[in-house]
Amino acid sequence: ACAATCGSVCYTSSAISAAQEAGYDLYSANDDVSNYPHEYRNYEGFDFPVSGTYYEFPILRSGAVYSGNSPGADRVVFNGNDQLAGVITHTGASGNNFVACD
C-alpha cells in the first residue's frame, strides 16, 4: 500500500522511514550530502502534524537512499526531534514550489 503518492509515484511507509532515518542521521551528526538535509522553511504554509523547525531530505523513486547527485522531485520533511512532518513534491507545483503528496 502507498503511504504517500507523489504524482504517480507510490512510496511505502518503510521507504519513507528509510529516507527520514538517513536524513535525520545526517542532521544529528551536523553533516550533509550535496547540501541535504537542509532547513525547510515551509513557504507553502503546509499544516504539518508536528511542529518545526523542519528539514527536507530527498526520497528517491528508485527506492535507494539518497547519497548525492540529483535529488529528484520528492522530499521527506522531518523536525529536529525526528518526527515525520510529511512528504512533499515539486511534481505538479509551479516553479520551485512544493505540493503535498497524497
C-alpha positions as CSV (number, residue, x, y, z in Angstrom):
1,A,0.0,0.0,0.0
2,C,1.1,3.6,-0.6
3,A,1.8,5.7,2.4
4,A,2.3,8.6,0.1
5,T,1.7,9.2,-3.6
6,C,3.8,11.9,-5.3
7,G,2.5,12.4,-8.8
8,S,2.3,8.8,-10.0
9,V,5.0,7.5,-7.6
10,C,3.9,5.3,-4.7
11,Y,6.0,5.4,-1.5
12,T,5.6,2.7,1.2
13,S,5.9,3.6,4.8
14,S,9.2,1.7,5.0
15,A,10.7,3.8,2.1
16,I,9.6,7.0,3.9
17,S,11.0,5.8,7.2
18,A,14.4,4.9,5.5
19,A,14.6,8.3,3.9
20,Q,13.7,10.1,7.1
21,E,16.2,8.0,9.1
22,A,19.0,8.8,6.6
23,G,18.2,12.5,6.7
24,Y,17.9,12.6,10.5
25,D,21.2,10.7,10.9
26,L,23.0,13.3,8.8
27,Y,21.2,16.2,10.6
28,S,22.0,14.9,14.1
29,A,25.7,14.4,13.0
30,N,25.6,18.0,11.7
31,D,26.6,16.5,8.3
32,D,25.1,16.7,4.8
33,V,25.2,15.1,1.4
34,S,25.0,17.5,-1.5
35,N,23.6,20.1,0.9
36,Y,20.8,17.7,2.2
37,P,19.2,17.8,4.7
38,H,18.7,21.5,5.0
39,E,16.1,23.6,6.7
40,Y,12.7,23.6,5.0
41,R,11.0,27.0,5.6
42,N,7.5,25.9,4.6
43,Y,6.9,29.0,2.4
44,E,3.9,27.0,1.1
45,G,2.2,27.0,4.5
46,F,1.6,23.3,4.9
47,D,-0.3,22.4,8.1
48,F,2.1,19.7,9.3
49,P,1.0,17.5,12.2
50,V,4.3,18.2,14.1
51,S,6.0,21.4,15.0
52,G,9.2,22.7,13.4
53,T,12.0,23.6,12.7
54,Y,11.6,21.4,9.6
55,Y,14.3,19.8,7.5
56,E,13.9,18.3,4.0
57,F,15.7,15.3,2.6
58,P,15.2,13.6,-0.8
59,I,13.2,10.4,-1.2
60,L,14.1,8.6,-4.4
61,R,11.7,6.9,-6.8
62,S,14.3,4.1,-7.3
63,G,14.0,3.0,-3.7
64,A,17.6,3.8,-3.0
65,V,18.5,6.1,-0.1
66,Y,19.8,9.5,-1.3
67,S,23.6,9.7,-1.4
68,G,24.3,12.8,-3.5
69,N,23.8,14.0,-7.1
70,S,20.3,14.7,-8.3
71,P,17.7,14.8,-5.5
72,G,14.7,14.3,-7.9
73,A,11.4,15.9,-7.1
74,D,10.3,14.4,-3.9
75,R,11.2,15.1,-0.2
76,V,10.5,13.8,3.2
77,V,10.1,16.6,5.8
78,F,11.0,16.0,9.5
79,N,11.7,18.0,12.5
80,G,14.7,18.2,14.9
81,N,13.0,15.6,17.1
82,D,13.0,13.0,14.2
83,Q,9.2,13.3,13.8
84,L,7.9,13.0,10.3
85,A,6.0,16.1,9.1
86,G,5.1,14.9,5.6
87,V,6.1,14.0,2.1
88,I,6.1,16.8,-0.5
89,T,7.0,17.0,-4.2
90,H,7.8,19.5,-6.9
91,T,5.7,17.4,-9.3
92,G,2.6,19.3,-10.2
93,A,3.8,22.5,-8.5
94,S,4.8,25.7,-10.2
95,G,8.4,26.8,-10.4
96,N,10.4,25.7,-7.4
97,N,7.4,25.3,-5.1
98,F,6.1,22.1,-3.5
99,V,2.8,20.5,-3.2
100,A,1.8,17.8,-0.6
101,C,1.9,14.2,-1.7
102,D,-1.4,12.3,-1.2
